[in-house]
Amino acid sequence: MTATTKQEMAALAASGVTYTLELVRKGQVIEREVTHNLMPEQGRNHVVGVTIKGVTQVPTWYIGLFEGNYTPVDADTAAGFPAAATECTAYAPSTRVEFNEGAVVAGSVDNTANRAEFTFTSAKTVYGAFMASGQAKGAVTGTLLSAARFATAKNVQVDDVLRVTASLSIVSA
């Protein structure tokens, strides 16, 4: 493998969304994980389309969770992902949680100042997170920007909170 190829591969691995998760039970963080995403073709095409081709920008992105024992694939789209991955809907608020981003700095933007929080209304096993343009739980319209399977499934109980920090980065090779 050439040095350039290694650099290109490192950039591809680093570009996309990194999810930092904190599972909070009774006010205490009991588990923390950092997981990098798959940015499916639909998400990559959207980013390039907005940047280069004048495709309409999505004004608000939303973070959702999935409870299916599913590994995201490049062909995933917003139309099929909620069913394929079994979107988790057993949490408050009543919609997917808004990705409330801060300033863009060094090719990256995140929601560190306003993390997405999911308060569970039922015990569940959560396998991953995703970012899409549809606000409604189970929405099958719009764009799937990112999806990530956690390294370990999260077994949540009623009233547990899953805090999700998402950071979108574009890295130059």
Steps between C-alpha positions, in 0.01 A plus 500: 500500500640840406532787746238695305256211520554477877434874532186474289373207706570687825309803371203285396494337842515837675240682286138462602322499833648388829246422772594530866246325722441523871252267666371672814315307771372677812717803423825306457680425175529121501636451149680711239590413143633674190388351168575610145229483238428369158408793278283325241501593134179702548672715767820546300303593188305758701815663642664519156175612337451789742863605474553469125166467318265738683285225652264639764658505844327320787428766764475260795642152560371253759662221698317172544575160651450145379425184694540240228810280499598671175825613342457808276598459133595746227168453318291609803262791437254696711220312324612155614717548804231536773356158410829324420664610824180500709496861614462537876207723596470422874637831624408859569484742325221411257719548190858425401733736684624808316871521420556850639842578359757756606748691285697334222866487601790322325267309267281373782167580663342338807223526755725497808331808647154344458527121493207289386332331798267203484307408818371144472138412565559122465790264557676443167819379343636778279751404231578833336428858401439686177456850362223579252304796370158367607375614841226245568590168660486243221506765223584347161554821304804721461866413531694257717829679570663252737447176688717328758478170680633516856793276593275355772122510518360726771250337736290789619237507773198724549618854588857437378638783289719446196696817421632522147764742381539493123795656320507528119850540361646528153868408493746573220718211385 
